[in-house]
Amino acid sequence: MKKKVKKPLKSINNHSINRPIFAKNLEGKIIFIRHGETEYNKDLNKKGSKIKYDINYLDGHLNLTGQKQAEKASELFKNLDIEAIYVSPLYRTLESAFTLFKNHPNKSKLELIVHPLLTEVISSMNNFNDDIDIKKNLYNEKSDIKVNWSLFDEEFKTKEEQNFYYLKYVNIFSKDKFDKIKNDLYNSLKTGKMKEGISEFGKIISELKVKRIETLEHLFERTIKFKEFLKEKYKDNINDYSKKIVIISHHCFDQMFTSKECYGKKDIKEYPKDCCAISNCEAISVFI
């Protein structure tokens, strides 16, 4: 006997409601899926926080396990009518997206839209961006699945801004300190020593012994902005569950997006207990 899936309350479907509700099924309009595993994900569990600012983990790629996870998860999407797909600008989400949809029957009509708000909380080398030109050459309008960078390009105009886009979300430094960090990173790009500059930045953060250089309050604000973007963009058909909006994002971003606890809080020190912590390539419905 097929198990009945509990449907959301009608009030959830009112797009004016900010507090989301999630369900571990794919029946909703908006589907969140986390990227596949990377070596950083695996090694962080084994080696701990000492690897957080190791340059070898810069903008990590899917490992073999992550590729297999995405292959398996692709079965979830092959029969879905996809209206839109949004991905963060990091390698692991782009790679996951290509594997998730490489066998989709409407692949030629699909488009991956890079949305900078979706990037992971700025807390490790794994969440810093690698060379943007190489990434755009791999994933663009002429690639196997079309990739649309227009939202990213509108937000970040110059090569310096695009390569270090994540600096927009860093908010723990004084203005003078931050200006120096940014100038040093921009100069490292101009002199062809971008990775050396990022490595030095990592050393500065390591010496501070902080959990993250983007506060959870700021991360939560990003999730609110993305919710507002979705509600405005799809206000005319937010209740049409037959066509899916797929979001390929990250563990911490997804946690904050799915929490109700954070609303009304002025100080968010830890990840909320009511959020949905999803595994690599696990998919859920989110109702906004």
N, C-alpha and C positions, 0 to 999 in steps of 0.2 A: 504494500500500500504506500502510495506516494505521500511523503510527509508534507503537511501544509506549512507554508511559510507565512509567518505573521506579518501582515501588511502595516505600514505606518499609518498613524492617525491622519485624518484629513487635514488637520490644522498644520501638520508639518509641511504640506504642499504649498502653503502660503509663502511666496518668495520674500515677504517682508520680515519673516522670522529669521533672526541671525543665528540662533543657537541650533546647531545641526544635530541630527539623530543619525546613527549609522546602523547598518544591518549586515551580517555576514552572508550576503547573497548578492546576486547581480540583477535584482528586480527593479532597482531605482533608475532614475534618469542619469545620475552622476555616479560613475564608478571610479574609485581610487584603487590603484595597484602600486605596491612598492616595487622598486627595482630588484634585480637579482643580486646574489651575493658577490662581494668583491673580496680581494685578499685582505683589505683593511678590516672589513667586517669580521672575517675569520681570525685575523691576527690580534685584533683588539681584545677578543675574548681570551686569547692565549697569553698575550704579552702585556696587556694593560695599557694605561694611558701614556706610557713612555714612547709609544710609536706615533702619538697624535700629530706631531709636527716633524715627522721624518719625511724628507723630500721624496723618498721612494714611493710614498703613498699619494702623491699629488694626483687629484682628480682621477681616482681609481677606476679601472675597467672591470667588467664582469670577469670572474674566474670561471673555470670549467663547471663548477657547481652552479654558479649563477646563470650560465648559459643554459644548462639543463633545466633549471627552475623556470626560466622564461619559455623554453620550448614546451614544457608541460603546461604552463599557464596559457599558452597560445590557444589551447583547445577551448578555453572558456570564452574566447572572443570570436571564434571563426564563424559563428552563426548569428552574431549580433549586428544590428544595423547601427553603424557608427556615424554620429553627427559631427563630432569633433574630438581631437586628441591633443592634449596639452602635456608638455614635458618640461622638466627643468633643464638648464643649460649644461648639466654635468654629463660626463661620458656614460656613466652607468645607467642613467635613465634613457638616453638616446639609444644605447646598445640594446637595452631591454625592449624598447619600443619596436625596433626593427625586427627582433626575434618574435615578439608577441604578434606582430601583424604581417610577417613575411608570407604567410600562406592564407591570408584573409582573401575571400573571393572578390572583394572590391578594393584590393590593394592599390590598384592604379588610380583610384579616386580618393584615396586617403591622403591626409596631410597631417604631419606632426607640427604643432605650433609651439615654438619655444617661448616659454613665459618665465621671465627672470624671478618673479615672486615665488615660484615653486622651488627654488634652490634650497638645499638643506641648511639648517642652522649653522652659522659660521663658528665652527668649534674644532676644526682639525684640518690638516693638509689635504685630506680626502675631499674636503668641501671647498678647496681653492681651485680655480679654473686653470687648466693647461692652455697652451697656445691656441688662441681663438681662430687664427687663419687655417691651421691644420684641421681643426674641428669643422669649420664651415666648408672646407674642401671635401671632407668626407660626407657631411650631411647637409644637403642643399636641395634646391628645386629640381636638380637633375639626378639625384640619387634614387635608389631603388624604390624608396617611399619618399615622396616630396617632403622636404623640411622647410618650414616657413620661419624665418628669423626676424620678421618685420617688427613684432612687438619688442623684441630684444634690441633691435637697431634703433627704434624710436626712443627707447629709454637711455641707451648708451651710444653716444654719437661717434666718439673717437676710438682708435685702436687701443689707446691706453685705458680708456674707460671700459671697453669691452673685455680686455684681457684681465682686468682687475675689478670686474663688475661687483663682486662680492663685498668690496670695500664700502659700498653704499649701505650695507647692513651692519657694519661694524660700529658699535656705539659705546665702547667702554673707555676710550682714550680722551684726553684733553685735546682741544683743537690744535694747539701747537705740536703736540706729540703726533697726532694723527696726520697733520699736514706734512710733517717730516717723513713719516712712514710712506705716505702716498707718493711724495716726490721721489723718494729713494726707489720705490717700485717702478714708477714711470721711467726713471733714468735707467734702471736695469733693462727695461724693454728696449729703450733707444740704443743702448750699447750692446745689444745681443746677449745679455746675461740675465734673462728673465728668471730662470730657475735658481740662479745664485741669489738674486734679489728676494725671491720667495723663501728660500732657505734661511736667509738672514732674518726675514720677518718672522719665520717660525721660531727662531732662537729667541727673539724678543718676547714672543708670547709665552714660550716655555718658561722663561725666567719669571714671568708674572705669576705662574702657578694658578691660573684661573680655569674654570671649567669650559668657558666659551667666551668669545669676544663679541658676540651678539647676545644681548640679554633675551630671556624668554619673553619678557614684555614686548620687545621689538619683534620677535618671531611671531607672537600672537597677533600683533598689529598687521603683519604681512598676511597672515591667514584671513583676517577680516577684509583686507583690501582685495584679496583674491575671491572671497565669497561675494563681495559687492560687484566685482568684475563679472562673475558668472551670472549673478541675478540680473544685472543690467543687460548683458549680452544675450541672454536666453529668456528674457522676461515673457516673451510671447508664447513660448512652448516649453516652459520649465516643467510642466506636468505631463508632457508627452513622453511616457516611459518607454515607448517603442523604439525611440532613437536615443542612443547612448552618448554621453560625454565622458570620455576616459581621461583620467588624470594620472600620469606616471610620475611619482614623486618619491619622497623620502620619509624615513621612520619618524624623525622628530617633527617635521612639518606636518605629517599626517596626525600625529598625536595631538598637536595643538589645534589643528583644524577640527578634529572630532570632539573636542572637549566643551562641556558647558560650564565647568567650574571657573574658568578664567574670566568669564564675563562679570564685570563689576569689581574685579580685583585690581588693586593698584600696584601690587608687588607679587610677582610670580617667581618664586625661588626654585621650585622643582616642577617636574612634569606632573600634570594633574592625574589623579587616580581614576577619573571617569572616562579617560580617553580610550581610543582603540589603538593598541600597539600591535601593528600587523607585521607578519613575518615577510621574508624576502619572497616577492612574487605572489603574495596573498592579495586577493581582491575583495573589496567591500562596496556596498552601496552607501552613499551619503545623501541625506535629504536636507536641503537648506531652505 
